[in-house]
Amino acid sequence: MKLRTIPFGLLLLYMLSGGGHRAEAADLERGRDVFATECAECHSVREGKNKKGPTLFAVVGRKAGAVADATYSDPLKASGITWTPDRIDGYVANPRKVVPGGKMKYDGLASSAERADLLAYLATLK
């Protein structure tokens, strides 16, 4: 399997937006693997395909609670969040801290390297 890396412009944007991970380490294939092990049970990356949680297709830049036919908690709908790279990073690290009272049953991903790889992957889903 050929490893690809995130385009420099997206890495720069992520780093300037508060991402604390070394830019050269973010990797799409590792991000796909992180998605498969950490997210795929509840989320799809296919447009229009929701699972327990909403599709993560085109999640970067989307308003929280905006996917049709997905079920959201009231706290998430009222959060006013736009899913920027730094917001996604914080949410994946600790969902209950970012959206207290939310219903996502996930304890968080402690590894900043894995989160950076995941963000690199999610940024390609357009």
N, C-alpha and C positions, 0 to 999 in steps of 0.2 A: 504494500500500500504506500503510495507516494505521500510524503508529508508536505503540507503546505503551511505557509505562515501568513499571518494577517498582513494586509497592505500597510505600509509605513504610515500613511495618512490616518487610518483608523487607530493605529497604535498611538500616534501622537495625540489624537483627540482624546483617547482613553486616558493617557498619562496626564494630560493637561486638565482633565475633568476630575482628577483626584484619585485615579487608579494608582495604587502603590506598588504594582508589580513591575519587574524589569521588562521593558518593552520587547527585547529580543527573544524572550522566552515564551510569549503568547503564541499558541499553536492551534490551528483549526482542527487537526486530527485528534489531538489530545482533548480539545474542547468537545468534539463529537463523542469521544469516549466518556468524558465527564457527564455529558448530557445523558448518555445511555445508562450509566450507573446511578446517577443522582436524580434525574428528572423524568425520564421516559415512562416510568410507571404511571405517572399522573398527567403528563403533558405530551402533546404531539408537536411536531414541527411542520406538519402539513397544514396548508391554508384551509380554514374552515373545519378542521377536525379537532374538536374538543374531546377531552377525556374527563377524568375527575376534575382536572383544572383546565383552563383555557389553552388553546393552541399558543405556542410561542413563536409561530411564524410572524415575522415583522414586529416583534415585540419592542425592539429598540426604537424609541421615539413615540410609542403608543401611550395613550392615557390608560391608567389603571381602571379596570372594570368596563372596558369598551368592546370586548368581543361578544358579538351576538350569540345567543343561545348558551353562553357560559354562565355558571352560577357563582356569584361573588358574595363575600360577607359584606355586611353594612359598613364596617370600619374600612375595608379596602375601597369600596365605592365612594366613601366620603373622604378618602385620603388626599385627593387632588394630585396624586403622584403622576408624573410622566416618566416612563421607563427609560431614563438616560443611562448610560453605562455606569455612572457612579451610584445611581439609585438601585439598579439591578444588582450591582456588587454588594451593596449594603444589605439588600433584601435577602439575597442568597446566603450571605454570611450569617444573618440573624433575622428571619422573617418576623418573629414576634416583637422584636425591638422596633422595627420599622413600621409595622402595622399591628399595634397592640389590639388584641381581640379578633384578629384575622383568623380564618379557618384553615389556612395551609398547615398541614401536619408534617412539618419538616423542621428538624432541629437546626439546620444551617450547615454550611460548608466552611470549615475553618481555614482551609488552605487558600491563601491569596493567589498562589500560582495556578491552582485548579480553577479558581473563579476567573482569573484573567483568560485562561484557555477557553472556558465556557463562554465568556463574553465575546471572545474572538469568533467563536462558532456562531453564537446567536446573531452577531452583527451581519453575518452572511445571509441570513434567512429573510429574503425580501421578495 
